[in-house]
Amino acid sequence: MGAQPVHHGDGGLPPLPRTQNAVATALPPADRMEFYREMGEADETELLGVLRRWWLRARLYADPLPDDVRTDIEAGTAPGRPADAALRQAAADRETSTGER
């Protein structure tokens, strides 16, 4: 059976807007300064990636995983493929299937 979507009405996490202020508020104080530093140093091509990464981290803090799992995710050593690798593969697969038609 597949994973079920989480809805706020069924006791799931409330939505966290993907805004700088919402993310900063959701982070522990120790991480908030690092978030602001990274946002301040990011150029226009990096801003969305920085915000997205910290938004995901804020969601992890709101729905804690076991410490070892959270550490692996933050370090990029958790099992599975990174989303960007999966998206690159999907794009390559589309190009291949389009070229064969």
MODELLER restraints for C-alpha pairs under 7 A, 6 or more apart:
rsr = mdl.restraints
at = mdl.atoms
rsr.add(forms.Gaussian(group=physical.xy_distance, feature=features.Distance(at['CA:6:A'], at['CA:12:A']), mean=5.41, stdev=0.5))
rsr.add(forms.Gaussian(group=physical.xy_distance, feature=features.Distance(at['CA:8:A'], at['CA:14:A']), mean=5.17, stdev=0.5))
rsr.add(forms.Gaussian(group=physical.xy_distance, feature=features.Distance(at['CA:16:A'], at['CA:22:A']), mean=6.76, stdev=0.5))
rsr.add(forms.Gaussian(group=physical.xy_distance, feature=features.Distance(at['CA:18:A'], at['CA:55:A']), mean=6.45, stdev=0.5))
rsr.add(forms.Gaussian(group=physical.xy_distance, feature=features.Distance(at['CA:20:A'], at['CA:51:A']), mean=6.87, stdev=0.5))
rsr.add(forms.Gaussian(group=physical.xy_distance, feature=features.Distance(at['CA:23:A'], at['CA:54:A']), mean=6.96, stdev=0.5))
rsr.add(forms.Gaussian(group=physical.xy_distance, feature=features.Distance(at['CA:23:A'], at['CA:55:A']), mean=5.63, stdev=0.5))
rsr.add(forms.Gaussian(group=physical.xy_distance, feature=features.Distance(at['CA:23:A'], at['CA:58:A']), mean=6.38, stdev=0.5))
rsr.add(forms.Gaussian(group=physical.xy_distance, feature=features.Distance(at['CA:24:A'], at['CA:32:A']), mean=5.54, stdev=0.5))
rsr.add(forms.Gaussian(group=physical.xy_distance, feature=features.Distance(at['CA:26:A'], at['CA:58:A']), mean=5.73, stdev=0.5))
rsr.add(forms.Gaussian(group=physical.xy_distance, feature=features.Distance(at['CA:27:A'], at['CA:58:A']), mean=5.47, stdev=0.5))
rsr.add(forms.Gaussian(group=physical.xy_distance, feature=features.Distance(at['CA:35:A'], at['CA:54:A']), mean=6.90, stdev=0.5))
rsr.add(forms.Gaussian(group=physical.xy_distance, feature=features.Distance(at['CA:38:A'], at['CA:50:A']), mean=6.96, stdev=0.5))
rsr.add(forms.Gaussian(group=physical.xy_distance, feature=features.Distance(at['CA:39:A'], at['CA:47:A']), mean=6.38, stdev=0.5))
rsr.add(forms.Gaussian(group=physical.xy_distance, feature=features.Distance(at['CA:39:A'], at['CA:50:A']), mean=6.50, stdev=0.5))
rsr.add(forms.Gaussian(group=physical.xy_distance, feature=features.Distance(at['CA:72:A'], at['CA:78:A']), mean=4.74, stdev=0.5))
